[in-house]
Amino acid sequence: MFKIFKKYYQKIVKPDVWARPNMQVTFRAEIMPGKDREERTFKIIKVKNNGRVILEGFAGEHRESSFEPVNFQK
């Protein structure tokens, strides 16, 4: 495959996914000051096409930068 198209091919066929339904995510402490980690952790219900997520028990759509980095190697 041509190197020029490799980047575009990966995005179309195998897009980068930072979150999945039923996954736990934790808001950064700066966004929810004074709350323990458990109080800032929520379960993802749905991942939208634009990369934002809808959480269980917390209103609105949220983007990746609102959360602590996700470690898929756990």
C-alpha positions as CSV (number, residue, x, y, z in Angstrom):
1,M,0.0,0.0,0.0
2,F,1.2,3.5,-0.7
3,K,2.6,5.3,2.4
4,I,0.6,8.4,1.5
5,F,-2.7,6.6,2.0
6,K,-1.7,4.5,5.0
7,K,-2.8,7.2,7.5
8,Y,-6.2,7.7,5.8
9,Y,-6.7,4.0,5.4
10,Q,-6.1,3.4,9.1
11,K,-8.7,6.1,10.1
12,I,-11.3,4.6,7.8
13,V,-10.8,0.9,8.4
14,K,-9.5,0.9,11.9
15,P,-10.3,4.3,13.6
16,D,-8.7,5.2,16.9
17,V,-11.1,4.5,19.7
18,W,-10.4,6.0,23.1
19,A,-13.6,4.7,24.8
20,R,-16.0,1.8,24.6
21,P,-19.5,1.2,26.0
22,N,-19.6,-0.2,29.6
23,M,-16.1,1.2,30.2
24,Q,-15.3,3.2,33.4
25,V,-13.9,6.7,33.0
26,T,-12.8,9.2,35.6
27,F,-13.1,12.9,35.3
28,R,-9.9,14.9,35.9
29,A,-9.6,16.3,39.4
30,E,-9.5,19.9,38.0
31,I,-13.0,19.5,36.6
32,M,-14.5,18.1,39.9
33,P,-12.4,19.6,42.7
34,G,-12.9,18.2,46.2
35,K,-14.4,14.9,45.0
36,D,-12.8,11.5,45.6
37,R,-11.9,9.4,42.6
38,E,-14.9,7.1,43.1
39,E,-17.2,10.1,42.9
40,R,-15.6,11.2,39.6
41,T,-15.8,7.8,38.0
42,F,-18.7,7.0,35.6
43,K,-19.7,4.2,33.2
44,I,-20.0,5.0,29.5
45,I,-23.4,4.2,27.9
46,K,-22.7,5.3,24.4
47,V,-19.8,6.5,22.2
48,K,-20.9,9.0,19.5
49,N,-19.4,9.2,16.1
50,N,-17.7,12.5,17.0
51,G,-15.8,10.8,19.8
52,R,-17.8,12.2,22.7
53,V,-19.4,9.9,25.2
54,I,-22.7,9.8,27.1
55,L,-22.4,8.6,30.7
56,E,-24.7,6.8,33.1
57,G,-25.9,9.0,35.9
58,F,-24.3,12.2,34.5
59,A,-26.0,14.5,32.0
60,G,-24.5,15.7,28.7
61,E,-21.9,14.7,26.2
62,H,-18.2,14.7,27.2
63,R,-15.0,14.6,25.3
64,E,-11.8,12.7,25.9
65,S,-9.9,15.7,27.4
66,S,-12.3,15.9,30.3
67,F,-11.1,12.5,31.6
68,E,-7.9,11.1,33.1
69,P,-5.8,9.2,30.5
70,V,-7.2,5.7,29.8
71,N,-4.8,2.8,30.3
72,F,-5.9,-0.1,28.1
73,Q,-3.2,-2.4,29.5
74,K,-4.9,-2.9,32.9
